[in-house]
Amino acid sequence: MDRTMHLGMILLGAGSHVAGWRMPDAQFGSQNLPLLQRVVQKAEAGKLDFVFFADAVNTGLDAHPGMMLRFEPLTLLAALAMSTSRIGLVATVSTTYSEPYNIARAFASIDHLSQGRAGWNVVTGSSPDAAANFSRDKHPPHEERYAIAEEYVAIAKGLWDSWQEGALVGDKEKGVFVDPAKMHVLDHVGPHFSVKGPLNITRPPQGYPVIFQAGASDRGLDFAGATAEVVFAAQQIQEEALAFANKLRDKAEAAGRARDAVKVVCGVSPVIGRTEEEAKEIVAELASMMDTQAAMRVLSDRLGHDMNAFPLDEPVPDLPPSGMMQGHAIQLTSIARRKKMTLRQLRDYAAVSSGHRLLVGTAEQVADDLEDWFRSGAADGFAIMSTHLPGPAERFVDEVVPRLVERGLFRSDYTGSTLREHLGLPRPAHPAAATGRTMHISG
């Protein structure tokens, strides 16, 4: 094949299964830096494209154990940049509950500290509870959140373009520290933000950190098609994943971009055993330790409705769109319909994988499945979740990755040093470079 798949890891410090932290061999903690360093370094040894840390700005007891108590993600990326050298470092930041200047500055700093390995998962914020932590009376409606996000990302890019390459002169003899002709002032005034600029850091090594996105609503797909470079998908069925990927590529084309400008990365939670039976026994062991209330909270979060109000042993009810996490809701509802699941069965399924696709079998079977999805065009790659840490993550690297390499489906070594190079994405040129003259970036 002319192309190879992309692989990343979605890391929750307590594992993706709600009971993963209780496994006898589990270490846990989203504030356990040595554990996170160990897993990230293992992913780097496997030559994976990136590790990804999801985040939400709500707090309390309703969260998944891996999300309940955790490091602020950008601080964590900066720390991990010091203990790694090649793997991409990606984190979620909400555009609803942060400011463009601060976040543009932080991501530029992380991209410099990591020498070009930063990625930003742009979210609009899925939890109404977050509003109370940011002096807000209420969570903005769905359409408004995406309008904010569009303006926010445009501002961030404008701020990253505050300085052309070569702006930092440092000429001791002439006493010239910076070239003022290579500084550009944003002067943005828009419906939601007013940001003057310039940013007080030079342009990131990647031009812009890689933009990730995960929205699956029609509005989210419009945003992703116009803006995103990597899109996380939660599809459970291959033909639905292929339809999603084609729809996203259509959106990119409609926005004036190439169809392959966006990489589709599907979330997968593999449970790997020496035999298929052993893998099923691992799932059963996890289920035996599961807190059913915690599992129902995870499902309710994914579906956007309190599912405690419905009978457990009846079919999953028809639910109206909630305006929250629509991708997970659509996909979990779809697989429940196809497999005729009761609410109890869907709860237990989502508990294993946090709403992503579950694979149970040997390393060979997992490799076969990933190859099938990749060759079909349903995905450009996969974001791997682990039920607990560090064992399952290390097993994927040690047993599945070599099989993909042997089949010519994945790299045997890094061929670049930046996240953009790992993903085969171009480095955006500074806007002034396109015109050959200095420019004023306006809002």
N, C-alpha and C positions, 0 to 999 in steps of 0.2 A: 504494500500500500504506500501511497505517496504521503500519507499523513499518519501520525501516531496520536494516541489518546492523551488527554491531560488527566492528571490525578492530584487530588488534594485531600486534606483531612479536615473534617469539622471536629473541633476539640471542645468537649465539655469536661471540666475537671473531675466530675463525679461519674462520667460515662453517660452514654445516651439513654440507657435503660434506667427507669426510675429507681430500680433496685440494684443497679450495677455496682454501686459503691459498697454493697454488702457482700459481694462475692469474696470467698476466702483469699483469693490471690490479688484482690483489688487494692490499689492505692487510690486515694481520692483527694480532691480539694481544688477548687478553682482559684485558691490562693496558695497552692502548693507549687511554688516556682521550680524546685528541683524536679518534681514529677513532670511538669509541663515542658521544662527544658529537655528532659530525657526523651519524651515522646516526639518533640519537634526535631531533635537531633537525629532520632531514628528515622523520621520521615525524610529528613535531608539525606541521610545515608542511602535511602531508597530512591533518591533523585526525584522526589515528588515536586510538583510545581509550587504548591503552597500549603500552608496551614491556615485555618480560618477560625476566628473566635466570634461567635454570635454574641449579641448583647441586646438588652432592653433596659429602659430607664425606670421601670416600675420596680417596686421592692415589696417584700413581704413573704408570707408563708405559702402563697398560692403558686410559687414558681417551682419549676423542675429543680431537683437537688443541685444539678450542675450550674444553675443560674441563680440560685438563692443568695449565695455569698461568694463574691468573685472580685477579681481585680478589675479596675477600669481598663478597658481593652487597649487604648492607645499607649498608656503607660506600660502595659504588658508587652506590646509589640516592640517598644524601645528597648526593654530589657532583653527580649529574645534576639534582637538585632545584634547584641553584644556576644551571644553564645552560639550564633550560627553565621554562615557566610554565603549561602547560595539560595536557600529556600525562600519563597515568597511569604510575606507576612500580611495577613488580611484581617480586618476587623470591621464590625458594624458600628456605624454612627448614624443616629437619627437626624434628619434635616428639620424635624418639627421641634426638637428640644435641644438645640445647640445654635451657635452663631457661626456664620460662614468664615469670618476672619480667623477666629480661634482654631477652627477645624482645618482650614487651609494651611495655617501655620504649623499645626501639629503634624499633619500628614507630610508636609514638605520636610519638616525636621526628621521624621521617621524615614523618609525616602533617602535623605542625606546620610543619616546614621547607618542605614542598612546598605548603602551604596546601590540604591535602585530596586528595592524589593517590596515596597509598600503597595497595598491594595485597600480600597475603601468600598465596603458593602453599604450602599446607600439605601436606607429605609426611611419610610415616612412615619413609623411608629405605630405598632399594632395594639397598644394597650391604653385604653382611656384613663386608667389609673395614674399614668405618668403625669397627667396635667397638673395634679395636685403638688407635684415636686418642683414645678417650674412656674409658680405664681400664675397659673392659668385657671380659669373657671371651668373650662371644658376642653375636651379633645377636639381638634378641628375635624370637620367632615372629610370624607375620603377624597373628593375632588379638590378641595382646598389644599389638602396635604400634598397632593401631587403637583399642584401649581406652585406651592412653596418649594418643593424639591427641585423642580425645573429651574426656578430662579436661583436657588441656592447653589446648585452644581455649576451653573453658568458663572456665578460670582466667584466660586472657588477656582475655576479655570482661569478667569480673568486675573485673580490675585496671583496664581502660580506664574502668570505671564508678566508679573510686575517688572521683572528684570530679564533682559536678554542675556544669553550666554556671553561671557567675557565682560560682564558689567563690573565685576570686581577686579580692578586693575592692580592695586597695591604697588604703585610705582614710587619707591622711596625717594629717588632723585628728584622727580618732578613734584612730589608731594600730592599725587593724585591717587586717592583711595578707590573711588568708583567713577565710572564714566556716566555722567548725568544724561547723556544722550540715549543711554540704554535703559533708562528707568521709564516706566509707563504707569500712569495714574489711572485707576479704574473709574472713579467718579460714578459709581452705580447708584441710581435712584429708581426703585421699582415699587410694585404694589406691596411687597412684604419686607423689603430690606433697603437700607441706605448704607452703602459701604464706599468710603472714599479710596482707601489704599494709599500708597502701595504696600504690599506685604514686606515685612522686614526680614526676609530670608531669600537667598538666590533661588533660581528656578530648580525644581526637583530634578534629580538625575534622569528620571524617566520622562521628563517633560511634565506629565501628570501621573500621579499614582494610578494604577489600573482601577477602573470603575466597575464594581460588581453590583448586581441588583437581583432581587428575588420576587418582585411583584408579578402576580399571574392574573389579576383582573384585567379587563380590557384597557382601563386607564393605565395600569401598571405596565402592560405590554407596549402601549404607545410610548411611555417614558423609556422603557428598556430599549426599544427599537431605535430610538433617537439618541440615547445617551450611553447605555451600558456597553461594556466590552466583554463581560462574562456574566451569564445569568444562571443562578441556581434554580433548578427545577425539582419538583417533588413528585413527578409522575410515577405511578405504580404499574401502569400497563404500557407495553412497548408501543403499540399503535397510537395510543394517546400521546405518548412522549414524542413520537415522530410528527404527529399533527401539531403539537405545541411548538416543536423546533421549527417546522415550516412556517407556522403563523408568525413566530418571532422574526424569522428571516424575511418574511414579507413586510413586517413592520419596519425592519432596518432599511429595506429597499425603498419603501415609501418615504422614509426620512432622508433619502438621498445617500445612503450608505451602501457598501457592498453587502451581499447576502451573508458572506462569511465574516463580517466585521464583528459579529457577536458569537462567543463560544457558549454552548449550552452544556452545563455541568449538572448531572443528576445526582441527588443525594441517595446514598446506598448504605445500609447497615448490614454488613456481612457477619454471620455467626459461623465460625470455621471450626470444624472438627477433623480428626484423623479419618473418620467415616461420617457419612450423613447421619447415622444414628447417634453418634457422639455429639454432633452439632445440635441435634434435637434435644438431647439430654441437657445441654447447656441452657437452651431456651427454657426447658422445664424447671431447671434449678433456679434460674432468674425469676420465673413466674411464682415459684414457691415462696419467695422472699418479698414479693411485690406488695407495697402499700396500695390497696385498691383506691383509696381516696386520692393519693398522689397521682395515680394513673388516670383517674377521671379528671383531675385538674389539668393534666397535660392534654387530654383529648378535648376538653372544653375550650382550652386556649386555642388549639388548632382549628376547631370548628367555629369558634366565635360565639358559642352559646353555652349556657350552663346545662350540661347533659345529665346532671343529677335529677332533673325533673322528669326524666323519661324512664320507662320500664327497662331493666337490664336485659331481659330475655326475650324481647320483641325486636323486630327489625329496626334498623336505624331510621329515625323519622326524617321526613322531608323538612328541611330547614331553610328559611329565607337567608339571603346574603347578609352578613353582619357588617361588612365594611372592614373587617379585620382578617388578616392572614388568609385571604381568599384562595390562594394556591393550594395550601394544605387542606382546606375545607373541601374544595372541589375534588381533589385526588383521593382523600380518605372516603368521601361519600361514594365516589365511583367504585373503589375496590370493595366497599361494603355491599353495594348493589350487585356487582359481578359475582361475588362469592357468597351472597345471601347471608351476610353476617348479622348476628344480633348485636345490640349495643355493647354487651359484655365482651363479645369476641373482638369488636373493633377497638374497645378500650384496651384490651390486652395486646392487640397488634400494635397500636400506637405507642404503648408503653415500652416496647422493645426498641423502637427505631425513632421515637419522637416525631412520628408522622412521615418518615421517609421509607423508601422501599426496603423490605427485609429479604435477605438472602440467607438460607440455612443449608449448609453442606460442606463438602471438602474444598480445599484450596483450588483443586482442579475444576470443580463445579462452579465456584465463584468466578474463576478466570473465564470459563466458557460463557457464562452469562454476560459478563462485562464485554467480552469480545462480540457476542451476538448483538447487543444493544449498540455498540460502537459501529460495527460494520453496517448496521441497518440505517445509520444516520440519525437515530433517535437521540444520540448524545455525542458531544465532542469529548466528553470525559466524565469523571465521577468524583464526587466529594464523599469520602469514606468516613462513616461514623463508627465508633466502637462502643459496645455495650458497657464496658468498663476499661480501666487503664491500669497498667500499661500493656498487659498481655495481648489482648485482641489486636491492638494497633500494631504491635511488634510482629505478631503472627502474620498480619496482612502484608507487611513489608518483607518479611522473610520468606513467605510461602507463595503469595499471589503475585507480587511484583515480578519475581524472577520468571514465572511462567509467562507473563505478558511480554517481558523482554525477549524470551526465547521465541515467541511467536511474531516478533517484529512489531508489536503493538505499542511498546513503550521504550523510552530511551534507556540506554545502559549507563549513560553519564550525562551530566549537564553540558550543553553546548554553548550556553550563554551565562551571564552573571546576574541579569535583572529579571524581574517577574515578567515584564513585557517580552523578553527574549524567550523565556520558558514557554509562554503562551503563544508565541508567534505573532505578537501584536506590534504594530509600528510605533515608534516614538513620535508623538506629536511635535511638529516643528513650531517654534515661536511664531505667532501671527506676523510679526515684523519681518521674519525671514521670507515669508511668501511675497511680500511687496518690495523687499530690498530697501526699505527705508524705515526710519523711526515712525512710531505710531502712538496715538492716544487711544487707549481702550476705554470705551464708554459703556455705561450700563445698558 
